[in-house]
Every structure is written in structure tokens, then in C-alpha cells.
Amino acid sequence: MDGPRSRCERREVLRVLHRDDLVLAIDKPAGLSTTPGRGHEGEPPLSQLVREIAPDALPVHRLDRDTSGVILFGLGTDAHRALNAAFESRRAEKVYFALVRGDLASGKRCEQALAAGRRGTMRVAQSGEGLEARTDVAPVERFGSFTACDCRPRTGRRHQVRVHLAALGHPLAIDPRYGEPGPLLRRDLDPRAPRPEEPALTRTPLHARSLRVPHPSGRGFLLVEAPLPADLAGALELLRAARRAAT
């Protein structure tokens, strides 16, 4: 039975990044589904938890269960409709942090069309099929075997960033569907790390770090940013330590 304490504990996982009369922005933690039917049995989705603090909140977009970061809710149907229109007209500017495999030396653009695959996956489309898609990828920090990147999807296809990174030859450091399964141990990121056998990363290292969108009031733009969560920040510190030791 769902008592007052469990509801309170669930609300504690919600970090509010922005709230006004029309928009609520949440820093979604990894491991939480956005909408019903996509999480583990008995696990409340983010949309349900949000409604406990904002009953008229309606999700504007989704993030994969293991992706963290900024997610927007319209407060009321008019705000929800305006935000949806901004996403559909590609006026929503999204930036994702991604930790990928390999040394990405320079920025790349992937414009491979995408099509539905098996069991909820996506794939690079064959000639003449699929939906247009474009992702711009830029290296931020290079570590030899791994690269921290900024990814800017210019379209909003399911699993777009993950599939395009794999198509570029730089899949996410962990991605059971489109790359290598996890976990990554601490020694995988820094061979000299203490507690080398402990997991350093156990989920797809993808984080929606910023979102800029026209405000549904019609007055200017809203920019929302989410700090890097502890697991991704810790992975970067291990990689930086290994890089320092190698110089």
C-alpha cells in the first residue's frame, strides 16, 4: 500500500530546475521512466510523481529510462499545446552530454535516416525508407579510449542520439542495445583507481544537460540546464586522473 512516507520519499527524487505559471522543468534521475508502461512493474513513472506536486502538469517530451537530465512539463493544456508546437517545429534546442567509446578528434554530423527496428529499437534506414534525422556531435574532453561529447539533435526521433553515435563509430560507453553492455568498472576508466573492481558506471551515459525553448507565454525563450549527475561526474574524474597519470 502506498502510504504518506513512500509518497514523500518519491517526491524527494524530483529536483525542480524551473517553475513558473506555465512551465515546470525537472531534472530526471536515471533509472526512472517518463511515462506509464515503460518502467519496471510497480515503479511509478516520472509523470505520476510530478502530478503529486503539480496536478495539471503534462509531459511535453520523453527521455529514455536510463537517460538523466532536463525534461519539461506544461502546466495546463494551453501551455502544453504551445510547448508541443515548439518541439514539432524544431524550435526546441537540446544539448546532451554523452560519454562515448573511442577518440573523437573533431566534430561530426550524422544525417542517417532512422527506421523502426525490432522490440522497440531503431536502426539506420535503408535507401528510400525511414525518417530524416540529424545529430551534431562535438568533442568536449578526450581521454584516448573514451571521449566526452556534446550532442545536438536537430530532429527528435526515438533513440536518435544513441543510434547516430553508433553509426559514427562512437557508441555510448555503455549501451546494451546499440553498443557494449555494462557495467564499466573503476579500473576500466583508471587502471590505478582505488577499489578497482567497483562499478563506476552501470547505465547509458547520456544526460540532457540543457534545453532552450520558446516560452509558452510568447515572451522570449526559456533556457534550463541540469548539472551532471554524480555517476557521470565521477566517471569523468576517473578518466581525468588516468590522463594526468599518463602525462
C-alpha positions as CSV (number, residue, x, y, z in Angstrom):
1,M,0.0,0.0,0.0
2,D,1.3,3.5,-0.9
3,G,1.4,5.4,2.3
4,P,2.4,9.0,3.1
5,R,6.0,8.2,3.8
6,S,6.6,6.4,0.4
7,R,5.0,9.3,-1.4
8,C,7.2,11.7,0.4
9,E,10.3,9.6,-0.4
10,R,9.3,9.6,-4.1
11,R,8.9,13.4,-4.2
12,E,12.4,13.7,-2.9
13,V,13.9,12.3,-6.1
14,L,12.4,15.2,-8.1
15,R,14.7,18.1,-8.5
16,V,12.9,21.2,-9.8
17,L,15.1,23.2,-12.2
18,H,12.5,25.8,-13.1
19,R,8.9,26.5,-12.3
20,D,6.6,29.4,-13.3
21,D,2.8,29.6,-14.0
22,L,3.1,27.7,-17.3
23,V,6.2,25.5,-17.3
24,L,7.8,23.0,-14.9
25,A,11.3,21.7,-15.6
26,I,12.5,18.6,-13.7
27,D,16.0,17.1,-13.5
28,K,15.0,13.5,-14.3
29,P,17.2,10.9,-12.5
30,A,18.5,7.9,-14.4
31,G,16.5,4.7,-13.9
32,L,13.1,6.3,-13.9
33,S,10.7,6.0,-16.8
34,T,9.0,9.2,-18.0
35,T,5.5,7.7,-18.7
36,P,3.5,4.7,-17.6
37,G,4.2,1.3,-19.1
38,R,7.9,1.8,-19.7
39,G,9.4,1.1,-16.3
40,H,9.7,-1.9,-14.0
41,E,6.5,-3.3,-12.6
42,G,5.3,-1.3,-9.6
43,E,7.7,1.6,-10.3
44,P,5.9,4.9,-10.6
45,P,6.7,6.9,-13.7
46,L,8.0,10.4,-13.5
47,S,4.8,11.9,-14.8
48,Q,2.9,10.4,-11.8
49,L,5.4,11.8,-9.3
50,V,5.3,15.2,-10.9
51,R,1.5,15.3,-10.7
52,E,1.9,14.9,-6.9
53,I,3.5,18.4,-6.8
54,A,1.8,19.9,-9.9
55,P,-1.6,18.2,-10.6
56,D,-2.1,19.9,-14.0
57,A,1.4,19.0,-15.3
58,L,1.5,17.3,-18.8
59,P,4.8,15.9,-20.2
60,V,6.0,17.6,-23.4
61,H,8.7,15.1,-24.4
62,R,10.3,11.9,-23.1
63,L,13.7,10.7,-22.1
64,D,14.8,7.1,-22.1
65,R,14.6,5.4,-18.7
66,D,18.4,5.4,-18.1
67,T,18.9,9.0,-19.5
68,S,19.0,11.7,-17.0
69,G,18.5,15.5,-17.3
70,V,16.1,18.2,-18.3
71,I,12.5,17.3,-19.0
72,L,9.7,19.8,-19.5
73,F,6.0,19.7,-18.4
74,G,3.4,22.2,-19.5
75,L,1.2,23.4,-16.7
76,G,-2.3,23.2,-18.2
77,T,-3.4,22.3,-21.7
78,D,-2.7,25.7,-23.4
79,A,0.9,25.7,-22.2
80,H,1.3,22.0,-23.1
81,R,0.0,22.7,-26.6
82,A,2.4,25.7,-27.1
83,L,5.4,23.7,-25.9
84,N,4.4,20.7,-28.1
85,A,4.2,23.1,-31.1
86,A,7.7,24.4,-30.4
87,F,9.1,20.8,-30.3
88,E,7.3,19.8,-33.5
89,S,8.5,22.9,-35.4
90,R,12.1,22.2,-34.2
91,R,12.4,25.4,-32.2
92,A,13.5,23.4,-29.1
93,E,17.3,23.4,-28.8
94,K,18.6,20.4,-26.9
95,V,22.1,19.6,-25.8
96,Y,23.1,16.2,-24.4
97,F,26.2,15.2,-22.6
98,A,27.5,11.8,-23.8
99,L,30.4,9.6,-22.9
100,V,31.4,7.6,-25.9
101,R,33.9,5.0,-26.8
102,G,36.9,5.8,-28.9
103,D,38.9,9.0,-29.6
104,L,36.6,11.5,-31.3
105,A,39.1,14.1,-32.6
106,S,36.8,16.6,-34.2
107,G,33.1,17.4,-34.6
108,K,30.9,15.3,-36.8
109,R,27.4,15.4,-38.2
110,C,25.2,12.3,-38.7
111,E,22.3,12.6,-41.1
112,Q,21.4,9.0,-41.4
113,A,17.6,8.5,-41.7
114,L,16.1,6.2,-39.0
115,A,13.6,3.4,-39.1
116,A,11.9,1.2,-36.5
117,G,13.8,-2.0,-35.7
118,R,12.8,-4.9,-33.5
119,R,11.5,-4.8,-30.0
120,G,11.3,-1.0,-29.7
121,T,14.8,-0.4,-31.2
122,M,15.7,2.0,-34.0
123,R,18.1,1.4,-36.9
124,V,19.8,3.3,-39.7
125,A,17.3,3.2,-42.6
126,Q,17.9,1.7,-46.0
127,S,17.8,4.0,-49.0
128,G,14.3,5.4,-49.6
129,E,12.8,4.5,-46.2
130,G,12.8,5.9,-42.7
131,L,12.5,9.4,-41.2
132,E,15.1,12.1,-41.7
133,A,17.3,12.7,-38.7
134,R,20.3,14.9,-37.9
135,T,22.6,15.0,-34.9
136,D,25.7,17.2,-34.5
137,V,28.4,15.8,-32.2
138,A,31.4,17.8,-30.8
139,P,34.2,16.5,-28.5
140,V,34.5,18.3,-25.2
141,E,37.2,16.2,-23.5
142,R,39.3,13.4,-25.0
143,F,40.7,10.5,-23.0
144,G,42.0,8.2,-25.6
145,S,39.7,5.2,-25.3
146,F,36.7,7.5,-24.4
147,T,35.5,11.0,-25.3
148,A,33.1,13.3,-23.6
149,C,30.8,14.9,-26.1
150,D,28.1,17.4,-26.6
151,C,25.3,16.1,-28.9
152,R,22.8,18.4,-30.5
153,P,19.9,16.5,-32.1
154,R,18.2,18.7,-34.7
155,T,15.3,16.3,-35.0
156,G,13.5,14.3,-32.3
157,R,13.5,10.7,-33.3
158,R,13.4,7.8,-30.8
159,H,16.9,6.8,-29.7
160,Q,18.3,9.2,-32.2
161,V,21.4,10.2,-30.4
162,R,22.2,6.6,-29.4
163,V,21.8,5.3,-32.9
164,H,23.7,8.1,-34.6
165,L,26.6,7.8,-32.2
166,A,26.9,4.1,-33.0
167,A,26.6,4.9,-36.7
168,L,29.6,7.3,-36.4
169,G,31.6,4.5,-34.8
170,H,31.5,6.1,-31.3
171,P,28.7,4.4,-29.4
172,L,27.9,5.3,-25.8
173,A,30.4,3.8,-23.4
174,I,27.5,1.6,-22.2
175,D,24.6,0.8,-24.4
176,P,23.2,-2.7,-24.4
177,R,21.1,-2.0,-27.5
178,Y,23.5,-0.2,-29.7
179,G,26.9,-0.8,-28.3
180,E,28.7,-2.6,-25.4
181,P,26.8,-3.8,-22.3
182,G,27.9,-2.6,-18.9
183,P,28.9,-2.1,-16.3
184,L,32.2,-0.2,-16.5
185,L,34.4,-0.8,-13.5
186,R,36.6,1.8,-11.9
187,R,39.7,0.2,-13.4
188,D,38.2,0.4,-16.9
189,L,38.4,4.2,-16.6
190,D,41.5,4.5,-14.5
191,P,43.8,1.5,-14.1
192,R,45.3,2.9,-10.9
193,A,42.0,3.7,-9.3
194,P,41.4,2.5,-5.7
195,R,38.7,-0.1,-5.3
196,P,39.3,-1.1,-9.0
197,E,36.6,-3.8,-9.1
198,E,33.8,-1.5,-8.0
199,P,31.3,-0.4,-10.8
200,A,31.9,3.2,-12.0
201,L,29.0,3.3,-14.5
202,T,26.1,1.0,-14.7
203,R,23.8,2.8,-17.2
204,T,23.9,4.5,-20.6
205,P,26.0,7.7,-20.0
206,L,23.6,10.1,-21.7
207,H,22.4,13.3,-19.9
208,A,20.1,16.0,-21.2
209,R,22.1,18.9,-19.9
210,S,20.3,21.9,-21.5
211,L,17.1,22.8,-23.3
212,R,16.2,26.2,-24.8
213,V,12.6,26.6,-26.0
214,P,10.2,29.5,-26.7
215,H,8.3,30.2,-23.6
216,P,4.6,29.4,-24.0
217,S,3.7,32.9,-22.8
218,G,5.1,34.2,-26.1
219,R,7.6,36.3,-24.3
220,G,11.2,35.3,-25.1
221,F,13.0,31.9,-24.6
222,L,13.4,29.7,-21.6
223,L,16.8,28.1,-21.0
224,V,17.0,25.3,-18.5
225,E,20.2,23.5,-17.5
226,A,20.8,20.4,-15.4
227,P,24.1,19.7,-13.7
228,L,26.0,16.5,-14.5
229,P,24.8,13.8,-12.0
230,A,27.2,12.1,-9.6
231,D,27.8,8.9,-11.6
232,L,28.8,10.8,-14.8
233,A,30.9,13.4,-12.9
234,G,32.7,10.5,-11.0
235,A,33.4,8.7,-14.3
236,L,35.0,11.9,-15.7
237,E,37.1,12.3,-12.6
238,L,38.5,8.8,-13.0
239,L,39.3,9.4,-16.7
240,R,41.0,12.7,-15.9
241,A,43.1,11.0,-13.2
242,A,44.2,8.4,-15.7
243,R,45.0,11.1,-18.2
244,R,47.1,13.0,-15.7
245,A,49.0,9.8,-14.7
246,A,49.8,9.1,-18.3
247,T,51.4,12.5,-19.0
